[in-house]
Amino acid sequence: MKNIEEMKEKAAWCLNCKMKPCSKTGCPMKTDIPEFIEKIKSDEYEEAYKILMDNNIFSHVCSLVCPQEEQCEGSCVRAVKQEPTKIGELERFINEWANENKIDYKLATKNKNGKKIAIVGSGPAGIECAIELLKNGYDVTIFEKDEIPGGILWYGIPDFRLPKKIVQTIIEKVKHCGAIIQTKKELGKNITITQLKQDFDAVFLAIGATTSMLYPLADVPLDKVYQSDGFLKAYNENKFLPNLGKVVVIGGGNVAMDASRVALKMGAESVKILYRRDEKHMPARKIELEEAIQDGVEFVPLTRVISANVEHEKMVSVNCIKTQIVDKKAVDIPHTEFTIKADTVVFAIGLKPEKTLLEHEGIQLNSWGMIEIDENGMTNLENVFAGGDVTESKSTVCRALAAGKKAAIGIRKKLEK
């Protein structure tokens, strides 16, 4: 637990400015940040907790995994000439205080209105949409393809960054509000949009982006080339992958940082992150890179992996080339090829939606391969909405939550005409 006096000192740094850019432009969920900080200043910690939870029951999650330096803290007026208010730390402090003092927050729900909504996917976008609808009297059924609900929060983010107990608490609150969660139900396999539309008044697709972007490293199949999502899922399910040896992680985002740290925890001999850009141009949070390096990961910037070298049907190294940043693009430097020993490669260069599945379901995609939605979150199909990683690339947890809330508002607007 953080020192209370230290936290009050950090709260005092907030100017409580009238424009509230931290809330209005910085926070995707529009949390009233100055208001909850004012409660810390006056020792009203339970009130501060209530302000956070009334707006976003994922507050504790956001305090741990959100890129505050880009969002709320990045919009702080103080940051123009000085250090920003430590909003993430203050939010985490309030949630930890509430947990230690056994402060239970109960979601208030309105009387049932007779409308039924199907939500496909139980990640942050799906759960947030469910919460907003449950609060307003809707019956909600959540369909989840995996055995345990939570999506990326459960299977994608390692427990050393996001304790599973926090996710379980949120899921239990949703169930307590009346949500029905059906697991091992996957779109395109044992449920379809057509079937759901027959049984429900509206459908929200929050299936995430699940197809890894990768490229072939050799002309023969390699048994130790992993996609980041499967690699992280194996760790989160406690199904450690054996004999990883020397691991190369390709990518420069937070997922690459997680995958590299997970590789070490699963027993890798060594781990290198190879990224075609430099640290200044990488999407990963600075703190995530620092923690990976502290764990023993080696960061190799300005390096592009070209192919793998295979001996006796096993990968032994990867061929690389040095790069430079030209007009914000990573460009190969001629005659700078070199090799790095590698037994295992993990691709962490992004995910995209399953195009074939979505098109088969009749969903229209944009030129980026994402689901096309209107200003209310609705797809080309009547009363079928979508949000999260399936509609925008490089989405954060908080942006996914905002997408879930937006869709819930759109569904209500459509059904309550």
N, C-alpha and C positions, 0 to 999 in steps of 0.2 A: 504493500500500500504506500502510495506517495505521501511525503510529508505535507500535511495540510497547510502549514504556514508557507511552504514553498509554492504550493498550488495557488494560494491566495495572492501571493506576490505576482505570479504569472497572470492571474485573472485581473489584477490591478493594471496591467499593461494595456488592457483593452480600453479604447477610448469611448466605447458605446456610441459610436457616431450615428447620426440620423440616417445616412444613406444606406448603411448596412451592406456594403458590397460583398462581404464574406458570405452573407446569407443569400442575397438576391442574385448575384452573378457567380459567386464561387462555389456554393453548395448545390449540387444537382437536386437535392431533396428540399432545399429552401428552409433548412432548420434555422430558427431564430437564435442565432449564435450569441449576439450581444445580450439577449434576455437571459439565457441560461448562465452566461458568465456573470451577469449582475447578481444572480442568486448565489453564486459562489462567493462573491465579494461580501454579501450580507449573511454568510453562513447558512443559507437556506438550501442545503444540499438535496433534500428530498424534492423540493420544488424544482430545482435545476434538473433533477432526474426525470420528473414528470414532464417538463417542457420538451426534453429530448425524446422521450418515449411516445408522447402524444403525437409527435410528428413522424417518428421513425423508430420502430421497435428494433431495428437493426443497428441502433446507435453504437452499441459496443463493438459490433463487427466493423463498422465504418471507422471507429477510432483506432482500430488495429491495422486495417488493410488499405484504407483510403490514401491516395496521394495528396495529403493536405497541402503540401508545398505548391501544388499546381491548382488546387481548388480553393478551399476556404482561406487558408493562410496565404496563398498566392494572390488573393484579392484584398488582403488586409491593408488598410490605409497606412498602418505603421510601416509596412514593408517597403514603401516608396523610398524612405530615407534611412530606416532603421530595421531592426529585426521584427518580423510579424508576431502577433500574439500567438502563443503556442496552443492553438485551438484543439488540435488532436490530443495533446497531453491532457488538457482540461476535460475533454469529453471522456477520455479513458479513465481519468481520475473519478469522475462522477459515477460512471458505471461500476468501477471497482468498489467505490464507497457503498453504493446501493447493494451490491452483492455481499459485501462483508457485513452490512447491517441488516441483511435479509429483507430488503425492501422489495415487495412483490408488486409488479405492475400488472393490472388486469385490463384487458381490452374491453371497452364498452361497445355493445352491439344494439342495433335498433331491432324492432319487431320484424319478423320475416315478411317479405313482400311477394313470395310465391315464384320468384324468378330463379332459374338454375343456370349456373355458369360452369363450364368445363375449362380447366387450366391444364395445359400439357407442359410439364416441366416444373420441378420444385426447387429451382435455383432462386437467386435473389429476386429476379423479375417476377417469376411465377408466385412466389410466396407473398411478395409485397402487393401484387394485384389481388391475391386472395384476401389479404388482411383488409384492404380498402373496401372490398365488396362485402365481406363478412360484417364489417362495422356498419354497413348500410342496409343490412337485412337480406342479403342474397344468400342462397344456398350454393356452396362451392364444393366441387369435386376436383381433386388434383390427381393427375395421372403422371406417374414417375417411372421411367424405364429401368432404373436401378433398384436394388433391394432396400436401400436406405434413402429417405428424402433429404434434400439439401443441395443437390446439384454440385456446382463448382465449390461451394462452401464446405461440402463434405468430402468430395472426391478430388478436388483440384488444388485447394490451398492446404499446405501441410500443417499439422497440428502445432508445430513450433511457432507458427505465425498466427494461427487461429485455433484455439482450443475447441475440440469437438463439443464440449459441454455447452458452450455459448450457442452453437447451432442447434443442439438438442432442445435447449430452453425455448428458442423461438418456434421450433416445430411443434412443441407441446402447447404453446400458447395458441397457435393456429388451430390445432386439433380441439383445444378447449373451447374455442369459439364456434365449433361445429363443422369445421372443414373435414371432408372425407378424403383420405389419401390412399390411393390405390397404387401399389408398387408393381414393378415388372410389367408395366403397361407402356408399350413403345409405339409411337406413331409410325404407321406404315407396316407394322407387324401384327399387333393384336388390337389396335384401334385406328380408325380413320377419321378424317374431318367430316366426311359425309355421315358416318354413324353418329358422331358427336352432335352434329347439327340437328339430327332427328330427335335427340334426347335432351338437348340443352338449348337455352335461349340465346346463348353466345358462347364463343370459344376464344380462349387466349393462348397463343402459341409462345411458349418461353423455353424452347428446346435447346437454345444456345447454338454455338458454332462448334461442331464436333469433328469436322474433317481437317486433318492436319495438312498444312502446306509444306511439302517436302519435295526433294528431287533425287533422282537415282545417283548413287555413289559408285556403282559398279555394274558390270554386265551380268553378274550372277546374283542370285538372292543372298542377302546377308542376314544372319540370324540375330545379330546384336545391333540392329538399327531400330530405335524406338521413336514413337510419337510422344510428345510431351504429355498429352492428356492421359494416355495409357500408362506412361511411366510414373506419373504422379499418383494415378489411381492405384497402381500396384503398391506403392508405399502407404497410401492412406487406408488400404484394405489389409495392411500388414502382411502382404504377399511379396516379400523382398525378392528382387531378382538376383540370382546367384552369379558369381564369377564375372562381375562387371569389368574388372581389371582397370586399364587406363581409359577414362571416359572423356569424350569430347562432347560438349553441349554447343550446338549451333544456334545463335540468337542473342538478342540484347535486351529483352524485356524482362518484366518481373517473373514471368513463367520460366525463363531461362535461369534466373537466379534461384528460384525454388527447385528446379530440376537438378541444378548443380549441387545444392546443399543436400537434397534427398539422395543423390548418388553416393555422396560420402557416408550418409547415415545407413545406406544399404550395403556398405562395405567396399566401395570402389577404392582401388589402389591410389589413384590420383584423378583429379578433375580439372579440366581446362574449359573455360568459356571462350569460344572463338566468335568474334563479332566483326562484321565488315566495316562498321563505323567506329568512331572513337567514343570515349566516355561522354564527351560533350553532346554528342548527337544520339545517344542511346536512350530508348524509352523507359528503361528501368529506373526506379527510384534510386537516388544516391545511397540511401540507407540500406536498401536491399543488396546493392553491390558491395557495400562496406561489410555487411554481415556475412556475405558469401566468402569474401576474402579472409575475414576473421576465422571462418570455419576451416580454411585451408584451400579454397578454390583459387586457381590461377586465372586471371583475366588477360586474354590476349586480344587487344583491339586491332582494328584496321587489318583484318585477316579474313579472307574468303576461302571456304572449303570447296574444292573443285571435285575431288573424287576420292575413292578409297583404294588402297593397295591390298590385294588378297593373296595369301599363301596357304595352300592346303585347305581351301574353302573357308578360311577364316580371315577376317580383317586384321591387319597388323599396323596400319598407319593411314593417315589421310594426307592427300596432296593439297597444299594451300598456296595462295598468292597474296602478297601484301597489297593493300589498297590505300587510296588517299581520298580526302573529301574535296570534291570539285563542284561548286554550285550546289552544295548540300547533298550531293550524290556520291556514293562510294564507287570509285573508279579503280580498276586494276592498274598496278604499276608494272609495266613490262619487265620481264627477266628477274622477277623477285620470287619465283616459285621455291617452295621448301616443303618438307614433310614433318608431320608430328605423329609420334607413335600413338596408336589408338586401338583398343579392343572393342569399344562400344561407342556408338554415336547416338545422341538424343537430339532430335529436331525440335526446336522451340522458336519457330519463325512465324507462328500465327496459326489461327484456325479459321475455317470458313464453314458456312452452313452446307448441309447435304443437298446439293442442287437437284439431283435426280429424284430424291424423296419428295421434296417440296413441289417440284414441277408435276410429279405424278399425282399429288394431292390437289393440284389446280391452283397453286399459289404463284402469284406473279413476282418475279425477282427483278432487281434493278441491274445496271451494268456492272456493279461490283459483286453480284451474286448474293446480295442480301435481300430479305423480304421487303417489298415495296409497301409502305404504309402511308396513310394520310395524316393530317394534323391531329386526328383523334386516336391514332394508333391502329386504324382498321386497314385490313388488306383488301385486295380486289374482290374477295369473297364476302358476301353480306353477313354481318355479325360475327366475322372471324377477325380477331385482332392479333397483333404480335408485338414483341418488344424484347430488348436485351441484345445479347451478342448476335442474335439471328437477324437483327435489323441494322446494326451499326458495328463497324470494325473498331478494335481497340477500346471496347467499352470497359469501364471500371465497375466495381461492385455497386458503388453509389449511383452511377449512371444507369445501371440495370434496374436498381430500385426505383429510380425516377421514371424509367420506362414502364415499370409495372404499375406505378401510381397513375401515370398518364393514361394507360390502357383502361384502368378501372374507371377513371373519370369518363373516358370515351364510351365505355360500355353503358355506364349509367345514363349518360346523355342520350344514347341511342335507344335504350329500353324504357326510359322514363318520359319519353315525349308525350 
